[in-house]
Amino acid sequence: AVEQANKEREERRRANYQIGDEDQIGAGGAKTKVRANIEAIRIVKRLADENRPATPEEKRALVKFVGWGAFAQAVFNERNDEFRTERQQLTDLLSADEFAAARASTLNAHYTSRDVIDGMWEAMKHLGFTGGKALEPAAGIGHFIGMEPKALQAVTDWTAVELDPISGAITKHLYEGSDVRVQGFETVAFPDSYFDLVISNVPFGQYSLSDRKYPEMLIHDYFFAKSLDKVREGGVVAFITSSGTMDKVSGAVRRLLSEKADLLGAIRLPGGDKGAFASNAGTEVTTDIIFLRKRVAGEQANHAAPWMDVTEIKTPEGKTKINAYFAAHPEMMLGKMRLTGSMYRAQSPVLIGSSANLKEKIIAAA
C-alpha cells in the first residue's frame, strides 16, 4: 500500500508542466507578448467551456502568458491606438470583473526571467534543498514550478497561491500535480512550520494587506513575515522582492524577520532599461533576491547583524543609503548603485548593470 501510494504521488508530481528552452519565455516585443496573452486567455475560456484538461499543445501556448505588468500604458490606456484591436479582443474575452482584475494586476504582475529562476534554483542546490513540501505564494503562472530542476521533480510536493483568476486558471492547467489556490495569500490558511521551502517573486508596492495576525506592513514585507511562519525550522524562504525590504531606513520589518530567521545571503539585481526584468516583465525596478533560513529552537537571534541597518554610500550623482550588508559585500550587487530615474520616481537609487549572463552572475554571487 505504501509503495502504491508513493508511486501515485510520483506520477502526480510528474504531471506538472516542465518549461524547456524551446518555450522561449518572455521572447518577442510588446505586440507579440500581448497577442500571446490573449491567445492564452482564449484557451483558458475554451477549456472551461469544454470542461477538460489542456492538451500538450495548449500548455505550450498557456506558458507564454506573461501577465499585464508591462502593458498598463498599452492595452489599458484608452488613448493608445496602437493596441486598440488587442484591447477590444480582451474586452470581448473577459467579464467586467476579470478585466478589472487584469487592469489591477499591472501594479505587480512582473513575470520572472528564466535566468533569474535558474540562478535561484542553483543557489537552492548550494543551500542543500533536496525536495519536500514547497510553496509558491505569488505564483503568477507558476514559473518556479515549471523551471524546477529535473532532479527535484519527483521529490517535491508543490502548493501555489495566485490572486489573479486568469493566471490562477493557467497555473491549474499547467501544474495538475500541484495544489493550486486561486485567492489572495492573506486569505489562505496553511499550518505553521509546514513547508520546507517557500520561493517566489513576491508582489511589491506602496500598499499593505489586511491580516490581523500581523502588524501593518508593505505587501512585499508581509509575504516574508507570513512565509516565515509557514516554513519549518531550518527551512528556507527565497524571494525576489523590492530593494525597499533591505534599504528602507526603518529597520522595524528586518528586526521582525530576524526574530525568526537569519539572512543566508542576498543578491541585488540590476534595474534600469537593461535590468533583470526589463525584457520579460517590462519593469526597470531594482530588485533583491533574499535567502532567509528559519532558525531552529535554541538558536539565538543576531539583532546586530549588518542587514539590520542601512549606511550611506557615495554615487557619482550624490549620496544615498543602502543596506549595510550590500555596502560590506559589493560583490553581491550585480552592478553599481546610481541615483537616476526609475519607473516609480525620479532621482532614486537604482542598481545599473547588465542582465547579460545573469544566471551565471547569480550562481557566482550565491
N, C-alpha and C positions, 0 to 999 in steps of 0.2 A: 504493500500500500504506500509506504514511504517512497519507494523507488518510482512508482507510478506518479505520485504527486510531484516529485522532483522533475520528472520528465515533462509533465504538463506545464509546470512553471517555466521550464527552459523553453518550451515551444511558445508559450505566451510571450516571453521576453523577446524571442526572435521574430515575433510578429511586428515589431517596431520597424519603421522605415529607416534605412541606413543611407545617409546622404553621401553620394560619391562625387568625385571630381567632375564627372560629366553633368552633374546638376547645375553647375555654374551659378551658385547662389549669389544674388546681387549683381549679376552681369547686365550690361546694357545701360542705355540712357534713360531719362525720365519717362519718355513715351513707352519704351519697351517694358519698364517696370510697372507702370500704371496699367498697361494692357494685360500684363501677366497677372496683376492683382484682380482685375475684372474677370479674367478667364477662371481664376481660382474660385471666385465667388459664384460664377455660373455653375461650376462643378459642384460646389457645396449645396447650392439650391437644388440641382438635379438629383443629387444623392439623397437629399431629404425627401424630395417628392417620390422617388422610386424606392425609398426605404431599403437601401442596400449599401454594402461597403464599397470603397473606392477600388478600382482596378489599378494594377501597377502603372499603367499609362496615366491615369488620372492623378495618382500620387505624385508622379514626376512633374505634373503641372501644378498641383497644390503646393509643393515645396518651394515654388518660385515666388510665392506671396511674400512681399517684403514690408507690408504694413503701409501706413499713410504718413508716417512722421516726416518724410522728406517732401510731402506734396501739399502742405497746408496752403501755400500760395499758388498752387497749380489747380488741382482738382477742386478744392473747396473755396476758391476765390471766384465769385460770380463774374468778375470783370476780366478774368483770364480767358480770352477767346481761344487760345491755342488748345486748351483742354475742354472745350465746350462739348464735343462729342462724347468724350470719356465721362464727363460729369453727368451728362444726360443718361448714358448707359448705366452708371452707378445708381442714379436716382430711380431708374426703372427696375433695377435688380433688388434694391434694398427697401425694407419697410422704413417708415419715418424714424422709428427708434433705432434701427440698425444704422441708418445714415447718420443720425446724431452721434451714435457711439463711434462710428468711423471718424467723424469730424473731431470728436473729443480726443481720440487716440493720437492725433497729430502731436499732442504735447509730449508723448514719451514712447511712441511706437518706433523706436530706432533699432532696427534689427542688427544683429552682431555678425561681423565678418567671419569667414571660415578661419583665417589666420589667427584671429584672437581666440576663437573657441579651441582650435587645435593646440595653440600655445598653452591655454589654461589646462586642457586635459593632460598635456605633457607635464605641466607643473604638478598636477594631482598625482601623476605616477611617481614623481620625485618625492611627494609627500606621503606616499605609501598607501593610496587608496586602491583596494583590490576588489571592490564590489560591495554590495549590501543594499540598503534602502536609500534611495536618492530622491531629492525633491527639487523641482524647478518651480519656484513660487511666482515668477513673472514670465511665463513660458513663451509668450508670443505664439509661434507655431512650432516650438519645441526643438530648436536647433541644437541645444546641448544634448538632447537625447539622440537626435539624428546623427550627430558627429561623435558620439561616444566611441572610444577605441574598441576595435573588434574583440580584444581580449576581455573586455568588461561586459559585452552584450549579454552573455549567458549567465552572468552572476550579479546583475543589478536589477532591482525592482524599482520602477520609476513611478513617481506621483508628480503630476503637473497641475499648476493653477494658472488660469488665464481669464482676465476680466472681459475682454472684448469677445462678443458672441461669434463673430466670423472666425477670428483667429482660434478661438477655442474649438469650434467645429472642425477646422482644418487639423488641429492637433489631435483630435479624437480619431479622425480618419487616417492620419499618418502613423499614429502610435497606438495601435489597437491593443498592444500588450501592456499598456500603461493605465494607471488610474488618473483620468483627466477630469479636473473640476473646473467648470466654467462659472467663475464667480470671483469676487474680489478677495485678495489674500487676507484682508482684515475680517472677512466673514466666515472663513473656513476654519473648522476645528480639527486640529491634529493633536495627538498625545504629546506631552513634553518628552524630551530625550528619546525620540523615536527614530529619527533618521541618522544615517552615518555621514551623509553629505548633503549640503544644500548649495546649489550652484545656479547662477542666473545672471542676466543683465537686468538689473532692477530699474524700475521707473524712477526718474528723479525730476524734481521741480520744486517751486516755492509754495508748496501746499502740503497739508497733512491729512491723515486718515483718522476716522473716529473709531477708537478702540479703548474702552475704559480700563483695560488691563495695563496700558502703557501711558506714560506722560506724553503730552503733545509734542510731536517732533516732525520734521520734514519727512516726506514719503520714503525717500531712499534710506534714511536712518531707521525708520520704523521697520523696514524689511530686515535690516540687520538685527534689531532688538528681538523681534518675534522669531526669526530663524534660529537665533542662538538658544532660545527656549526649546525649539523643536528638535535640535540636533543633540545627539547623545554626548556624554562626556568623552573627550578625546576626538570627537567628530569635527569636521571642517565646514566652515561657511566660506564660500569663494564667490565673490560678487564683483561685477563691473558696476561702478557707481560714479556719481558726480564727484569731482575733486573737492567739493564742499565738505564731504564727510571728513576728510583728513585736514582740510585747510581752514575750516571755519574758526574764527578767533576764539569763540567759546568752546571749551573742551568738555562741556557737560555730557554730550552724547558719547564722546570717546571714553569718558570716565565710566558712564553707564555700561558700555560694552565691555570695558576692561574688568568689570566686576565678575564677569563670567568667562572671559576669553583673553587669550594672548595673541598679539599680532605675529603671524609667521613671516609675513613679508607683504610688500605692496609694490606695484609697478604702475608708473604713470604713463599713460598712452598719449601720443601726440594728438593735439587738436588742430584747428586751422583747416584750410581747404585741402591739405594733403594728409589729414589726420586719419586716425584708425577707423573712424566711422563715416568719413566723407563720401566714400564711394557707395557702400551698401546701404547706409541709412540716411545719407544726406544731411548729417549734422556735423558741425565743426567744433563741438564742445570738447574740452579736455576731460578725460575720464581716468579713473584709477581701477586697477584690479587689486582687490584686497583679500588676503587669506587670513582668516581667524580660526584658531583652534580652541574649542571649549575645554576649559580646564577640568581635570579630574578632581574629585573630592579630596581635600587635603593639600592641594597645590595652592600656593599663595599668589595673590594678585600683585602685580607690579605697577602701582599707580604712578611711579616715577619714570616709566618707560618713555623714551623720546617721542613716540607717536601721540602722547597726551597733549603735547604743546605745539604751538606754531612759533616760527622765528623769522626774522627779517632777512631778506636777501636782496642783492643788487641785480638789476637788469639794465640793459642799455637805455631803457626808457625811464628808469627810476626804480625806487624801492618797492617791494611788495612782500607779503608774508606768505610762507608756505609751511607745511608740516615739518617739524624738526627731523622726522625720520628721513624725508627726502633731502633736506639740507645736508644731513650727515651721510646720505647714500645717493649722491647724484647719479651714480650708475644705474639706479633703479628708475630714473626718468629717461624715457626714450626720446630725448630732445633737450631743448633749452627753454627755460621759463622766460617769457617776454610779456610786456604789457601791450596788448593790442585788442582789436575789436573781436567779439565773439557773436554767436547767434543770439545772445541774450542782452548784451550791453557793450558799450564802447569802453576802451581803455581798461580792460580787465585782464587778469593773469591768464595766459594761455601757454601750454607747452607746444613749442614749434619744433616739429621734426617730421621725418618722412615715414610713411606707413610701408615702405618697401621692405621686404623680408621681415615683416612684423612677427610672424610665428617664431622665427629663429631668434629675434631680439627678445621676445618674451621668455623663451626657453633659457637663453643665456642669463637674463636677469633673475629668473627663478632659481 
